[in-house]
């Protein structure tokens, strides 16, 4: 099962907390990130690859927002 790192970001975009979880794949990691996004933005990494960034409260992404994507 793949290992993912979840970075919970503070208001400055710095890592406030980090945790590792095993997930069946990227979709499960996305689901986990969404469940963690109530109070923080969350980035999910697998090795050197950023899989997803979820805004606080799972807010919609904005193509003009450089932190989205």
N, C-alpha and C positions, 0 to 999 in steps of 0.2 A: 504494500500500500504506500503511495507517495507521501512524503513528508512536506508540510507547508509551514512557513513562518507567517504569523499574523502580527503586524505592527499596528498598535493603537496609537494614533497621533494626537498630540495636543493642539491647541489653537495656533501655535506657531509652525505646525507641520513637523515638529520633532517627535521622535518615538518616545512615548510616555510609558509604554508597556509592550513587551514582546512575549509571544507564546508560540509553541510549536504544536501542531496537530497532524495526525494522519487522516487523510481524506481519500475517498475512492477516486477522486478526480477533481478537475477544475470546477465543475458545477457544484459539487458538495462543498468545496472550499468557498465558493461565492455565497452559498447559502449560509455557511458558518459566519462569514464576514458580515453579511447583512444582519444576522442576529446579534453581532457584537457592536453594531454601529449606532446604538441608541445615544451614546454619550461621546463617541469619538469617530473620527474618520479612520478607516481601516485599510491598510495595504496588505495584500497577500503575495508572498514570494515563494517560489519554488526554485531553490538554488539561486542563480544570478538573474532569473527571469521574474519580473513583476507580473503576476497573473491578473490582478484586478485591484482597483482602488474604489472603495465604497464611501460615499460622503456620509457625514453624520446624519443619523435619522433616515438613512437610505434615500436621501434627496436625489432628485433626477440630476444626471450629469449634464454639463453645459459645454458644448464644443469650444466656446470662447474662454472657458476657464482653464488656465494652464495646469491646474492641479488635477483636472479630470483626465481619465484615460488610463 
